[in-house]
Amino acid sequence: MTVTTPALDVVDLGDPATFADHDLDAFWRTLRDSHPVYWNPPADGRRGFWVLSRYDDIMAAYRDDVHFTSERGNVLVTLLGGGDAGAGRMLAVTDGHRHHELRKILQRVLSPRVLSEVAAAVRVNTRQLIREAVGAGGCDFAEQIASRIPMTTISNLLGVPEQDRDHLLAQTKAALSSDGEDVDEVDSEMARNEILLYFMDMVEERRESPGDDVISMLVASSIDGVPLSDEDIVLNCYSLIIGGDETSRLTMIDGVHTLAARPEQWRRLKHGEVAIDTAVDEVLRWASPTMHFGRSVVRETELHGVRLRPGEIVTLWHASGNRDERIFDRPGTFDLGRTPNKHLAFGYGPHFCIGSYLAKVEIAELLMALRDFTTGFEMTGEALRIRSNFLTGFSSLPVRFQPDHSGMKEVD
């Protein structure tokens, strides 16, 4: 596939094909330098929207709940579609007091202290998958490993039966991205509805027979004395399954793809020359799997001399902010020892990703398993990109491993 650098006036950030077919590094650099508040014009029946590309501007917008709101949607697919049906009920698209109270409920089960047993299970599962793949010589890393680690983890937390997980994974992939050009917005909408219907059934089951999973905890929760409704719970389960799968999965795939092409960085990891936590942050910065989040203007404001008016859409692009030369030294260099590294992969402010700890655990365990069980790896086929204007990454990554026989003898 030929990837081209487009001219500034032909880029449409609302079109998923833009990200599959073009190298946007030069485009983002131009925006950061010359058009920090850029207008992406209407196209193909879609509304126009503002684009923020500088790190500091993105951070300021994340902090600002006076001029901007999440409650009309927080990604282009819903912002351009007229709003998010979960507004005011789903954590990601709820602001103010209710957001604070709902976040407290979810933090009870997603805090590091509570997740210690979950982290131990992630370690066992990850090391088994990597050991098996290395023993087999290779695999499609995206399909056989990265797709299974986060989905297994979040499914265990939600109490999703093992026989349903492949089905849910297929739906989460179709909901916000696709592996080919033949999946359109209708297919994506059907996938999102399928996930909601699935969790509606689960909520009904937990009301009759509670367990020790997150859904049962949500069923027993209330805000200001009012129990969460079935719809509240379903929408937040949807958010957890999407968020809990996509970021970790796509970051893992990108990490292996990047390390396979940079043997000098792989050697630093293999020989313990970089701390795992530091390496995790650089893998996240480099991958930036969630390319943007969005806000709607609720009170007129001005940025870099540009007036932003109520009702307008403002998009905050991690894909650019995480490469901002004003913040990161040599941002175009993948450096596992990079520090400091205050990347935007999990957002910032009140909506900072609630599952960030778990995502870091999953990526760390992957890097440690690769370090321990293989001396190296290489791609054996083309890495296929997903098509999305929200997420970036690969749907397929054929890899061949060279086993580290000293590590392969390990017994967990």
C-alpha positions as semicolon CSV with decimal commas, in nm:
position;residue;x (nm);y (nm);z (nm)
1;M;0,000;0,000;0,000
2;T;0,133;0,345;-0,095
3;V;0,111;0,602;0,183
4;T;0,128;0,963;0,068
5;T;0,170;1,301;0,236
6;P;-0,136;1,510;0,142
7;A;-0,156;1,883;0,086
8;L;-0,309;2,080;0,372
9;D;-0,624;2,177;0,181
10;V;-0,718;1,821;0,080
11;V;-0,706;1,657;0,423
12;D;-1,044;1,560;0,571
13;L;-0,999;1,439;0,929
14;G;-1,360;1,320;0,932
15;D;-1,288;1,056;0,666
16;P;-1,144;0,723;0,796
17;A;-0,965;0,670;0,463
18;T;-0,748;0,975;0,536
19;F;-0,562;0,786;0,807
20;A;-0,529;0,460;0,618
21;D;-0,398;0,618;0,297
22;H;-0,179;0,909;0,412
23;D;0,125;0,983;0,626
24;L;0,007;1,282;0,830
25;D;0,329;1,367;1,017
26;A;0,405;1,668;0,793
27;F;0,039;1,775;0,805
28;W;0,039;1,778;1,187
29;R;0,370;1,964;1,197
30;T;0,230;2,233;0,968
31;L;-0,079;2,269;1,186
32;R;0,127;2,296;1,506
33;D;0,354;2,557;1,350
34;S;0,112;2,766;1,145
35;H;-0,251;2,671;1,217
36;P;-0,281;2,568;1,585
37;V;-0,659;2,623;1,566
38;Y;-0,751;2,477;1,229
39;W;-1,092;2,452;1,062
40;N;-1,167;2,115;0,901
41;P;-1,437;2,219;0,652
42;P;-1,765;2,032;0,594
43;A;-1,736;1,736;0,354
44;D;-1,961;1,457;0,226
45;G;-2,254;1,583;0,432
46;R;-2,049;1,605;0,753
47;R;-2,024;1,922;0,961
48;G;-1,701;2,115;0,984
49;F;-1,507;2,119;1,313
50;W;-1,210;2,283;1,484
51;V;-0,880;2,097;1,525
52;L;-0,635;2,155;1,812
53;S;-0,289;2,012;1,742
54;R;-0,056;2,159;2,006
55;Y;0,000;1,973;2,333
56;D;-0,055;2,276;2,559
57;D;-0,380;2,372;2,383
58;I;-0,510;2,016;2,413
59;M;-0,426;2,010;2,785
60;A;-0,596;2,346;2,840
61;A;-0,912;2,226;2,665
62;Y;-0,919;1,908;2,875
63;R;-0,903;2,119;3,191
64;D;-1,170;2,364;3,076
65;D;-1,522;2,255;3,172
66;V;-1,652;2,614;3,158
67;H;-1,626;2,665;2,781
68;F;-1,637;2,301;2,666
69;T;-1,857;2,000;2,736
70;S;-1,840;1,625;2,670
71;E;-2,215;1,581;2,698
72;R;-2,286;1,619;2,325
73;G;-2,039;1,345;2,238
74;N;-1,665;1,300;2,275
75;V;-1,564;1,142;1,940
76;L;-1,627;1,255;1,584
77;V;-1,866;0,971;1,502
78;T;-2,115;1,093;1,763
79;L;-2,035;1,466;1,748
80;L;-2,094;1,471;1,373
81;G;-2,397;1,246;1,413
82;G;-2,582;1,497;1,629
83;G;-2,490;1,384;1,979
84;D;-2,433;1,082;2,201
85;A;-2,732;0,880;2,327
86;G;-2,538;0,811;2,648
87;A;-2,494;1,177;2,737
88;G;-2,545;1,238;3,108
89;R;-2,539;0,865;3,184
90;M;-2,218;0,715;3,041
91;L;-1,905;0,828;3,227
92;A;-1,717;0,948;2,918
93;V;-1,999;1,179;2,807
94;T;-2,113;1,305;3,147
95;D;-1,987;1,619;3,321
96;G;-2,023;1,790;3,658
97;H;-2,158;1,631;3,976
98;R;-2,297;1,317;3,813
99;H;-1,966;1,250;3,637
100;H;-1,783;1,285;3,969
101;E;-2,019;1,044;4,148
102;L;-2,021;0,789;3,865
103;R;-1,642;0,799;3,846
104;K;-1,620;0,727;4,220
105;I;-1,837;0,417;4,172
106;L;-1,622;0,280;3,890
107;Q;-1,295;0,362;4,067
108;R;-1,391;0,119;4,342
109;V;-1,326;-0,170;4,107
110;L;-1,058;-0,018;3,884
111;S;-0,813;0,112;4,146
112;P;-0,465;-0,044;4,175
113;R;-0,544;-0,181;4,521
114;V;-0,855;-0,365;4,406
115;L;-0,698;-0,486;4,082
116;S;-0,399;-0,667;4,236
117;E;-0,554;-1,010;4,177
118;V;-0,659;-0,910;3,825
119;A;-0,301;-0,799;3,753
120;A;-0,171;-1,138;3,866
121;A;-0,414;-1,311;3,628
122;V;-0,302;-1,082;3,343
123;R;0,056;-1,193;3,406
124;V;-0,027;-1,564;3,392
125;N;-0,244;-1,528;3,081
126;T;0,005;-1,310;2,894
127;R;0,304;-1,531;2,967
128;Q;0,115;-1,841;2,859
129;L;0,008;-1,682;2,529
130;I;0,359;-1,556;2,450
131;R;0,524;-1,883;2,550
132;E;0,288;-2,077;2,324
133;A;0,341;-1,840;2,030
134;V;0,719;-1,849;2,069
135;G;0,711;-2,228;2,093
136;A;0,508;-2,242;1,772
137;G;0,759;-2,019;1,597
138;G;0,517;-1,739;1,520
139;C;0,159;-1,622;1,486
140;D;-0,060;-1,335;1,380
141;F;0,019;-1,129;1,687
142;A;-0,284;-0,903;1,646
143;E;-0,535;-1,187;1,624
144;Q;-0,385;-1,452;1,851
145;I;-0,230;-1,251;2,133
146;A;-0,319;-0,882;2,144
147;S;-0,688;-0,953;2,083
148;R;-0,703;-1,199;2,371
149;I;-0,523;-1,029;2,659
150;P;-0,738;-0,717;2,723
151;M;-1,064;-0,885;2,620
152;T;-1,000;-1,168;2,866
153;T;-0,920;-0,918;3,142
154;I;-1,221;-0,688;3,098
155;S;-1,452;-0,986;3,039
156;N;-1,342;-1,138;3,370
157;L;-1,416;-0,809;3,545
158;L;-1,761;-0,782;3,387
159;G;-1,842;-1,150;3,427
160;V;-1,874;-1,218;3,052
161;P;-1,879;-1,598;2,991
162;E;-1,582;-1,732;2,796
163;Q;-1,800;-1,859;2,510
164;D;-1,924;-1,504;2,440
165;R;-1,589;-1,326;2,423
166;D;-1,502;-1,381;2,057
167;H;-1,843;-1,246;1,961
168;L;-1,796;-0,937;2,178
169;L;-1,446;-0,881;2,041
170;A;-1,579;-0,885;1,685
171;Q;-1,845;-0,629;1,781
172;T;-1,600;-0,395;1,957
173;K;-1,374;-0,398;1,649
174;A;-1,665;-0,311;1,421
175;A;-1,810;-0,047;1,654
176;L;-1,541;0,218;1,612
177;S;-1,307;0,085;1,344
178;S;-1,296;-0,175;1,072
179;D;-1,047;-0,408;0,907
180;G;-1,160;-0,329;0,552
181;E;-1,333;-0,082;0,326
182;D;-1,653;-0,289;0,311
183;V;-1,761;-0,202;0,668
184;D;-1,967;0,118;0,672
185;E;-2,132;0,331;0,940
186;V;-2,447;0,117;0,930
187;D;-2,239;-0,190;1,021
188;S;-2,071;0,005;1,300
189;E;-2,405;0,122;1,438
190;M;-2,537;-0,235;1,433
191;A;-2,227;-0,352;1,622
192;R;-2,276;-0,084;1,889
193;N;-2,642;-0,184;1,928
194;E;-2,542;-0,551;1,952
195;I;-2,309;-0,472;2,244
196;L;-2,581;-0,272;2,422
197;L;-2,837;-0,551;2,379
198;Y;-2,589;-0,808;2,506
199;F;-2,530;-0,613;2,827
200;M;-2,900;-0,545;2,873
201;D;-2,947;-0,921;2,901
202;M;-2,657;-0,946;3,146
203;V;-2,797;-0,669;3,367
204;E;-3,132;-0,850;3,386
205;E;-2,951;-1,169;3,486
206;R;-2,748;-0,991;3,759
207;R;-3,055;-0,827;3,907
208;E;-3,200;-1,176;3,956
209;S;-2,875;-1,343;4,055
210;P;-2,594;-1,106;4,163
211;G;-2,232;-1,216;4,155
212;D;-1,898;-1,057;4,243
213;D;-1,841;-0,889;3,906
214;V;-1,855;-0,522;3,803
215;I;-2,207;-0,548;3,662
216;S;-2,338;-0,679;3,994
217;M;-2,161;-0,393;4,172
218;L;-2,323;-0,140;3,938
219;V;-2,665;-0,298;3,994
220;A;-2,622;-0,235;4,367
221;S;-2,497;0,125;4,323
222;S;-2,681;0,456;4,344
223;I;-2,612;0,827;4,299
224;D;-2,771;1,071;4,546
225;G;-2,987;0,787;4,674
226;V;-3,120;0,696;4,328
227;P;-3,020;0,348;4,201
228;L;-2,852;0,332;3,862
229;S;-3,104;0,239;3,594
230;D;-3,059;-0,057;3,361
231;E;-2,975;0,188;3,084
232;D;-2,712;0,364;3,300
233;I;-2,543;0,031;3,370
234;V;-2,560;-0,093;3,010
235;L;-2,409;0,228;2,872
236;N;-2,119;0,214;3,119
237;C;-2,058;-0,154;3,044
238;Y;-2,040;-0,057;2,678
239;S;-1,785;0,212;2,764
240;L;-1,578;-0,030;2,974
241;I;-1,571;-0,307;2,713
242;I;-1,477;-0,066;2,432
243;G;-1,223;0,129;2,637
244;G;-1,087;-0,177;2,814
245;D;-1,018;-0,356;2,486
246;E;-0,926;-0,104;2,220
247;T;-0,648;0,104;2,378
248;S;-0,449;-0,189;2,518
249;R;-0,497;-0,412;2,214
250;L;-0,393;-0,151;1,958
251;T;-0,100;-0,031;2,170
252;M;0,032;-0,386;2,209
253;I;0,014;-0,445;1,833
254;D;0,184;-0,116;1,755
255;G;0,453;-0,185;2,015
256;V;0,551;-0,515;1,855
257;H;0,534;-0,364;1,506
258;T;0,762;-0,078;1,618
259;L;1,011;-0,297;1,807
260;A;1,039;-0,538;1,513
261;A;1,160;-0,245;1,300
262;R;1,395;-0,106;1,566
263;P;1,632;-0,380;1,686
264;E;1,842;-0,133;1,884
265;Q;1,541;-0,048;2,105
266;W;1,452;-0,416;2,136
267;R;1,807;-0,487;2,262
268;R;1,769;-0,214;2,527
269;L;1,450;-0,382;2,648
270;K;1,591;-0,734;2,627
271;H;1,906;-0,649;2,825
272;G;1,722;-0,455;3,096
273;E;1,874;-0,121;2,999
274;V;1,539;0,058;3,030
275;A;1,280;0,040;3,305
276;I;0,961;-0,141;3,203
277;D;0,738;0,143;3,324
278;T;0,939;0,393;3,119
279;A;0,916;0,168;2,813
280;V;0,538;0,133;2,858
281;D;0,491;0,510;2,849
282;E;0,694;0,544;2,529
283;V;0,501;0,261;2,362
284;L;0,180;0,444;2,455
285;R;0,306;0,783;2,332
286;W;0,429;0,636;2,006
287;A;0,113;0,436;1,934
288;S;-0,135;0,707;2,043
289;P;-0,413;0,455;1,963
290;T;-0,692;0,702;2,041
291;M;-0,616;0,971;1,784
292;H;-0,857;1,230;1,918
293;F;-1,129;1,317;2,163
294;G;-1,383;1,590;2,108
295;R;-1,575;1,860;2,290
296;S;-1,858;2,101;2,209
297;V;-1,832;2,472;2,280
298;V;-2,089;2,586;2,537
299;R;-1,957;2,936;2,606
300;E;-1,781;3,161;2,355
301;T;-1,404;3,171;2,394
302;E;-1,095;3,263;2,196
303;L;-0,776;3,069;2,125
304;H;-0,481;3,199;1,921
305;G;-0,703;3,480;1,794
306;V;-0,971;3,240;1,671
307;R;-1,321;3,277;1,813
308;L;-1,492;2,953;1,912
309;R;-1,871;2,983;1,930
310;P;-2,135;2,784;2,118
311;G;-2,244;2,470;1,936
312;E;-1,917;2,431;1,744
313;I;-1,716;2,108;1,765
314;V;-1,356;2,117;1,887
315;T;-1,135;1,809;1,842
316;L;-0,822;1,745;2,050
317;W;-0,565;1,541;1,857
318;H;-0,337;1,316;2,064
319;A;-0,187;1,200;1,734
320;S;-0,034;1,547;1,703
321;G;0,008;1,648;2,068
322;N;0,219;1,341;2,140
323;R;0,460;1,453;1,864
324;D;0,476;1,819;1,966
325;E;0,834;1,944;1,944
326;R;0,752;2,211;2,203
327;I;0,709;1,939;2,466
328;F;0,900;1,629;2,358
329;D;1,269;1,617;2,270
330;R;1,312;1,440;1,934
331;P;0,940;1,345;1,922
332;G;0,986;1,153;1,597
333;T;1,230;0,914;1,767
334;F;1,103;0,602;1,944
335;D;1,305;0,600;2,268
336;L;1,215;0,341;2,534
337;G;1,422;0,534;2,787
338;R;1,238;0,864;2,730
339;T;1,183;1,062;3,048
340;P;0,993;1,272;3,131
341;N;0,710;1,145;2,914
342;K;0,380;1,312;2,995
343;H;0,198;1,174;2,693
344;L;-0,171;1,218;2,618
345;A;-0,261;0,856;2,544
346;F;-0,509;0,849;2,834
347;G;-0,635;1,204;2,797
348;Y;-0,612;1,449;3,086
349;G;-0,821;1,619;3,353
350;P;-1,160;1,504;3,483
351;H;-1,197;1,253;3,198
352;F;-0,851;1,097;3,236
353;C;-0,894;0,730;3,140
354;I;-1,026;0,538;3,438
355;G;-0,871;0,215;3,307
356;S;-0,519;0,356;3,264
357;Y;-0,368;0,145;3,544
358;L;-0,502;-0,177;3,396
359;A;-0,388;-0,083;3,045
360;K;-0,036;-0,016;3,173
361;V;-0,033;-0,349;3,355
362;E;-0,130;-0,533;3,036
363;I;0,132;-0,359;2,823
364;A;0,401;-0,406;3,088
365;E;0,330;-0,778;3,117
366;L;0,349;-0,812;2,740
367;L;0,688;-0,639;2,725
368;M;0,823;-0,853;3,010
369;A;0,697;-1,175;2,849
370;L;0,860;-1,082;2,518
371;R;1,182;-0,997;2,700
372;D;1,184;-1,326;2,889
373;F;1,072;-1,575;2,622
374;T;1,221;-1,453;2,295
375;T;1,558;-1,328;2,174
376;G;1,390;-1,135;1,893
377;F;1,111;-1,129;1,639
378;E;1,042;-1,015;1,285
379;M;0,739;-0,950;1,070
380;T;0,661;-1,218;0,816
381;G;0,386;-1,041;0,622
382;E;0,208;-0,712;0,573
383;A;0,064;-0,536;0,874
384;L;-0,293;-0,439;0,784
385;R;-0,418;-0,104;0,913
386;I;-0,764;-0,050;1,056
387;R;-0,988;0,218;0,901
388;S;-1,109;0,473;1,152
389;N;-1,104;0,846;1,223
390;F;-1,088;0,775;1,598
391;L;-0,851;0,482;1,650
392;T;-0,525;0,396;1,478
393;G;-0,337;0,068;1,457
394;F;-0,325;-0,267;1,287
395;S;-0,575;-0,551;1,253
396;S;-0,318;-0,808;1,143
397;L;0,052;-0,849;1,232
398;P;0,221;-1,176;1,123
399;V;0,532;-1,228;1,339
400;R;0,805;-1,494;1,370
401;F;0,975;-1,538;1,710
402;Q;1,322;-1,664;1,802
403;P;1,292;-1,850;2,134
404;D;1,499;-1,770;2,440
405;H;1,545;-2,124;2,568
406;S;1,650;-2,011;2,915
407;G;1,326;-1,819;2,955
408;M;1,108;-2,086;2,797
409;K;1,192;-2,321;3,086
410;E;1,012;-2,095;3,330
411;V;0,716;-2,236;3,520
412;D;0,472;-1,971;3,649
